[in-house]
Amino acid sequence: MLPREIVMRHPLLIAEALEARNISKTEIDNIFTTSSLAKEILEAKNLLFSLKEKKNKLADSFKGCSAEQRELIKIEGTNIKEEIALAEASLTELEKKIFPLEMSIPNIPSSDVPLSRHYSEEETSYKRSILNVLHCLIDMSNDR
């Protein structure tokens, strides 16, 4: 399976590289849908992180407050907990949507794999360059 970050950031390169494998229009559409969903997941994770950070700061402010302020903080804390629950549910739903799409994206062929004979020498060189770039990106992603 291709790393999600690569699909999210480089859907055009992936589609171009997979063209050599004669993939269907549906599979190409899946690449772009996966890229879009991956961006939504990233945004949902960022929202969840900021909500949890806000909740932690609120909990820290609870110490040393008056009883009246504590009640307000409790109410705000309850609201944040509800927002966190909604954000987690949204993230779970997005993860469920993206998984089958990620699994449907074929692997990138090796740059050593022979390409179609209908490509000119220039096109073949271009395709090999794309394959090399993608493999470098994947290797860098795997090294993290």
C-alpha positions as protocol buffer text, in pm:
chain_id: "A"
residue {
  index: 1
  type: MET
  ca { x: 0 y: 0 z: 0 }
}
residue {
  index: 2
  type: LEU
  ca { x: 131 y: 344 z: -89 }
}
residue {
  index: 3
  type: PRO
  ca { x: 197 y: 578 z: 204 }
}
residue {
  index: 4
  type: ARG
  ca { x: -104 y: 805 z: 260 }
}
residue {
  index: 5
  type: GLU
  ca { x: 114 y: 1116 z: 267 }
}
residue {
  index: 6
  type: ILE
  ca { x: 247 y: 1039 z: -82 }
}
residue {
  index: 7
  type: VAL
  ca { x: -104 y: 984 z: -219 }
}
residue {
  index: 8
  type: MET
  ca { x: -223 y: 1304 z: -51 }
}
residue {
  index: 9
  type: ARG
  ca { x: 58 y: 1522 z: -183 }
}
residue {
  index: 10
  type: HIS
  ca { x: 130 y: 1369 z: -524 }
}
residue {
  index: 11
  type: PRO
  ca { x: -188 y: 1225 z: -679 }
}
residue {
  index: 12
  type: LEU
  ca { x: -98 y: 1348 z: -1027 }
}
residue {
  index: 13
  type: LEU
  ca { x: 243 y: 1181 z: -1018 }
}
residue {
  index: 14
  type: ILE
  ca { x: 86 y: 856 z: -902 }
}
residue {
  index: 15
  type: ALA
  ca { x: -181 y: 868 z: -1173 }
}
residue {
  index: 16
  type: GLU
  ca { x: 87 y: 939 z: -1434 }
}
residue {
  index: 17
  type: ALA
  ca { x: 307 y: 655 z: -1308 }
}
residue {
  index: 18
  type: LEU
  ca { x: 18 y: 409 z: -1303 }
}
residue {
  index: 19
  type: GLU
  ca { x: -87 y: 500 z: -1654 }
}
residue {
  index: 20
  type: ALA
  ca { x: 192 y: 266 z: -1764 }
}
residue {
  index: 21
  type: ARG
  ca { x: -2 y: -18 z: -1597 }
}
residue {
  index: 22
  type: ASN
  ca { x: -316 y: 58 z: -1797 }
}
residue {
  index: 23
  type: ILE
  ca { x: -531 y: 116 z: -1490 }
}
residue {
  index: 24
  type: SER
  ca { x: -898 y: 200 z: -1526 }
}
residue {
  index: 25
  type: LYS
  ca { x: -1057 y: 543 z: -1494 }
}
residue {
  index: 26
  type: THR
  ca { x: -1217 y: 425 z: -1167 }
}
residue {
  index: 27
  type: GLU
  ca { x: -876 y: 344 z: -1022 }
}
residue {
  index: 28
  type: ILE
  ca { x: -746 y: 686 z: -1125 }
}
residue {
  index: 29
  type: ASP
  ca { x: -1052 y: 850 z: -967 }
}
residue {
  index: 30
  type: ASN
  ca { x: -976 y: 652 z: -649 }
}
residue {
  index: 31
  type: ILE
  ca { x: -632 y: 813 z: -634 }
}
residue {
  index: 32
  type: PHE
  ca { x: -781 y: 1162 z: -631 }
}
residue {
  index: 33
  type: THR
  ca { x: -1060 y: 1066 z: -391 }
}
residue {
  index: 34
  type: THR
  ca { x: -801 y: 912 z: -159 }
}
residue {
  index: 35
  type: SER
  ca { x: -592 y: 1228 z: -179 }
}
residue {
  index: 36
  type: SER
  ca { x: -893 y: 1442 z: -90 }
}
residue {
  index: 37
  type: LEU
  ca { x: -996 y: 1217 z: 200 }
}
residue {
  index: 38
  type: ALA
  ca { x: -638 y: 1209 z: 330 }
}
residue {
  index: 39
  type: LYS
  ca { x: -645 y: 1589 z: 347 }
}
residue {
  index: 40
  type: GLU
  ca { x: -977 y: 1576 z: 536 }
}
residue {
  index: 41
  type: ILE
  ca { x: -828 y: 1323 z: 779 }
}
residue {
  index: 42
  type: LEU
  ca { x: -530 y: 1547 z: 839 }
}
residue {
  index: 43
  type: GLU
  ca { x: -762 y: 1841 z: 909 }
}
residue {
  index: 44
  type: ALA
  ca { x: -974 y: 1625 z: 1144 }
}
residue {
  index: 45
  type: LYS
  ca { x: -662 y: 1512 z: 1332 }
}
residue {
  index: 46
  type: ASN
  ca { x: -547 y: 1873 z: 1366 }
}
residue {
  index: 47
  type: LEU
  ca { x: -890 y: 1975 z: 1498 }
}
residue {
  index: 48
  type: LEU
  ca { x: -887 y: 1687 z: 1745 }
}
residue {
  index: 49
  type: PHE
  ca { x: -540 y: 1782 z: 1863 }
}
residue {
  index: 50
  type: SER
  ca { x: -637 y: 2145 z: 1917 }
}
residue {
  index: 51
  type: LEU
  ca { x: -956 y: 2046 z: 2103 }
}
residue {
  index: 52
  type: LYS
  ca { x: -760 y: 1817 z: 2335 }
}
residue {
  index: 53
  type: GLU
  ca { x: -502 y: 2090 z: 2389 }
}
residue {
  index: 54
  type: LYS
  ca { x: -782 y: 2334 z: 2473 }
}
residue {
  index: 55
  type: LYS
  ca { x: -932 y: 2081 z: 2716 }
}
residue {
  index: 56
  type: ASN
  ca { x: -595 y: 2035 z: 2889 }
}
residue {
  index: 57
  type: LYS
  ca { x: -546 y: 2411 z: 2926 }
}
residue {
  index: 58
  type: LEU
  ca { x: -896 y: 2438 z: 3066 }
}
residue {
  index: 59
  type: ALA
  ca { x: -819 y: 2163 z: 3319 }
}
residue {
  index: 60
  type: ASP
  ca { x: -502 y: 2347 z: 3423 }
}
residue {
  index: 61
  type: SER
  ca { x: -700 y: 2667 z: 3476 }
}
residue {
  index: 62
  type: PHE
  ca { x: -939 y: 2482 z: 3710 }
}
residue {
  index: 63
  type: LYS
  ca { x: -688 y: 2497 z: 3995 }
}
residue {
  index: 64
  type: GLY
  ca { x: -717 y: 2800 z: 4214 }
}
residue {
  index: 65
  type: CYS
  ca { x: -1052 y: 2917 z: 4077 }
}
residue {
  index: 66
  type: SER
  ca { x: -1356 y: 3023 z: 4269 }
}
residue {
  index: 67
  type: ALA
  ca { x: -1656 y: 2790 z: 4288 }
}
residue {
  index: 68
  type: GLU
  ca { x: -1841 y: 3008 z: 4038 }
}
residue {
  index: 69
  type: GLN
  ca { x: -1554 y: 2999 z: 3789 }
}
residue {
  index: 70
  type: ARG
  ca { x: -1524 y: 2623 z: 3833 }
}
residue {
  index: 71
  type: GLU
  ca { x: -1887 y: 2575 z: 3729 }
}
residue {
  index: 72
  type: LEU
  ca { x: -1826 y: 2778 z: 3413 }
}
residue {
  index: 73
  type: ILE
  ca { x: -1510 y: 2577 z: 3342 }
}
residue {
  index: 74
  type: LYS
  ca { x: -1702 y: 2251 z: 3394 }
}
residue {
  index: 75
  type: ILE
  ca { x: -1967 y: 2362 z: 3144 }
}
residue {
  index: 76
  type: GLU
  ca { x: -1702 y: 2462 z: 2892 }
}
residue {
  index: 77
  type: GLY
  ca { x: -1518 y: 2135 z: 2956 }
}
residue {
  index: 78
  type: THR
  ca { x: -1837 y: 1938 z: 2888 }
}
residue {
  index: 79
  type: ASN
  ca { x: -1885 y: 2127 z: 2561 }
}
residue {
  index: 80
  type: ILE
  ca { x: -1529 y: 2051 z: 2457 }
}
residue {
  index: 81
  type: LYS
  ca { x: -1574 y: 1682 z: 2542 }
}
residue {
  index: 82
  type: GLU
  ca { x: -1878 y: 1675 z: 2314 }
}
residue {
  index: 83
  type: GLU
  ca { x: -1682 y: 1842 z: 2036 }
}
residue {
  index: 84
  type: ILE
  ca { x: -1401 y: 1588 z: 2083 }
}
residue {
  index: 85
  type: ALA
  ca { x: -1650 y: 1301 z: 2060 }
}
residue {
  index: 86
  type: LEU
  ca { x: -1791 y: 1444 z: 1736 }
}
residue {
  index: 87
  type: ALA
  ca { x: -1443 y: 1499 z: 1592 }
}
residue {
  index: 88
  type: GLU
  ca { x: -1338 y: 1143 z: 1683 }
}
residue {
  index: 89
  type: ALA
  ca { x: -1655 y: 1000 z: 1524 }
}
residue {
  index: 90
  type: SER
  ca { x: -1588 y: 1205 z: 1209 }
}
residue {
  index: 91
  type: LEU
  ca { x: -1227 y: 1086 z: 1199 }
}
residue {
  index: 92
  type: THR
  ca { x: -1335 y: 723 z: 1241 }
}
residue {
  index: 93
  type: GLU
  ca { x: -1584 y: 759 z: 956 }
}
residue {
  index: 94
  type: LEU
  ca { x: -1320 y: 912 z: 729 }
}
residue {
  index: 95
  type: GLU
  ca { x: -1077 y: 631 z: 812 }
}
residue {
  index: 96
  type: LYS
  ca { x: -1345 y: 375 z: 719 }
}
residue {
  index: 97
  type: LYS
  ca { x: -1401 y: 550 z: 386 }
}
residue {
  index: 98
  type: ILE
  ca { x: -1036 y: 583 z: 293 }
}
residue {
  index: 99
  type: PHE
  ca { x: -917 y: 230 z: 372 }
}
residue {
  index: 100
  type: PRO
  ca { x: -1082 y: 46 z: 79 }
}
residue {
  index: 101
  type: LEU
  ca { x: -973 y: 325 z: -156 }
}
residue {
  index: 102
  type: GLU
  ca { x: -613 y: 300 z: -39 }
}
residue {
  index: 103
  type: MET
  ca { x: -624 y: -74 z: -87 }
}
residue {
  index: 104
  type: SER
  ca { x: -752 y: -33 z: -443 }
}
residue {
  index: 105
  type: ILE
  ca { x: -455 y: 176 z: -558 }
}
residue {
  index: 106
  type: PRO
  ca { x: -207 y: -49 z: -736 }
}
residue {
  index: 107
  type: ASN
  ca { x: 159 y: -46 z: -647 }
}
residue {
  index: 108
  type: ILE
  ca { x: 389 y: 179 z: -843 }
}
residue {
  index: 109
  type: PRO
  ca { x: 582 y: -28 z: -1096 }
}
residue {
  index: 110
  type: SER
  ca { x: 957 y: -41 z: -1064 }
}
residue {
  index: 111
  type: SER
  ca { x: 1143 y: 191 z: -1298 }
}
residue {
  index: 112
  type: ASP
  ca { x: 1310 y: -124 z: -1438 }
}
residue {
  index: 113
  type: VAL
  ca { x: 980 y: -266 z: -1563 }
}
residue {
  index: 114
  type: PRO
  ca { x: 956 y: -244 z: -1943 }
}
residue {
  index: 115
  type: LEU
  ca { x: 710 y: 19 z: -2056 }
}
residue {
  index: 116
  type: SER
  ca { x: 467 y: -4 z: -2344 }
}
residue {
  index: 117
  type: ARG
  ca { x: 618 y: -3 z: -2689 }
}
residue {
  index: 118
  type: HIS
  ca { x: 381 y: 269 z: -2806 }
}
residue {
  index: 119
  type: TYR
  ca { x: 575 y: 530 z: -2604 }
}
residue {
  index: 120
  type: SER
  ca { x: 838 y: 732 z: -2783 }
}
residue {
  index: 121
  type: GLU
  ca { x: 1189 y: 739 z: -2638 }
}
residue {
  index: 122
  type: GLU
  ca { x: 1115 y: 1080 z: -2486 }
}
residue {
  index: 123
  type: GLU
  ca { x: 791 y: 957 z: -2328 }
}
residue {
  index: 124
  type: THR
  ca { x: 965 y: 649 z: -2193 }
}
residue {
  index: 125
  type: SER
  ca { x: 1236 y: 865 z: -2037 }
}
residue {
  index: 126
  type: TYR
  ca { x: 970 y: 1091 z: -1885 }
}
residue {
  index: 127
  type: LYS
  ca { x: 777 y: 795 z: -1740 }
}
residue {
  index: 128
  type: ARG
  ca { x: 1095 y: 645 z: -1594 }
}
residue {
  index: 129
  type: SER
  ca { x: 1176 y: 980 z: -1432 }
}
residue {
  index: 130
  type: ILE
  ca { x: 832 y: 989 z: -1270 }
}
residue {
  index: 131
  type: LEU
  ca { x: 875 y: 634 z: -1144 }
}
residue {
  index: 132
  type: ASN
  ca { x: 1218 y: 717 z: -1002 }
}
residue {
  index: 133
  type: VAL
  ca { x: 1087 y: 1028 z: -825 }
}
residue {
  index: 134
  type: LEU
  ca { x: 795 y: 837 z: -674 }
}
residue {
  index: 135
  type: HIS
  ca { x: 1017 y: 556 z: -555 }
}
residue {
  index: 136
  type: CYS
  ca { x: 1250 y: 810 z: -392 }
}
residue {
  index: 137
  type: LEU
  ca { x: 952 y: 975 z: -218 }
}
residue {
  index: 138
  type: ILE
  ca { x: 825 y: 637 z: -99 }
}
residue {
  index: 139
  type: ASP
  ca { x: 1170 y: 540 z: 29 }
}
residue {
  index: 140
  type: MET
  ca { x: 1200 y: 870 z: 217 }
}
residue {
  index: 141
  type: SER
  ca { x: 853 y: 819 z: 364 }
}
residue {
  index: 142
  type: ASN
  ca { x: 942 y: 467 z: 477 }
}
residue {
  index: 143
  type: ASP
  ca { x: 1262 y: 592 z: 643 }
}
residue {
  index: 144
  type: ARG
  ca { x: 1069 y: 819 z: 880 }
}
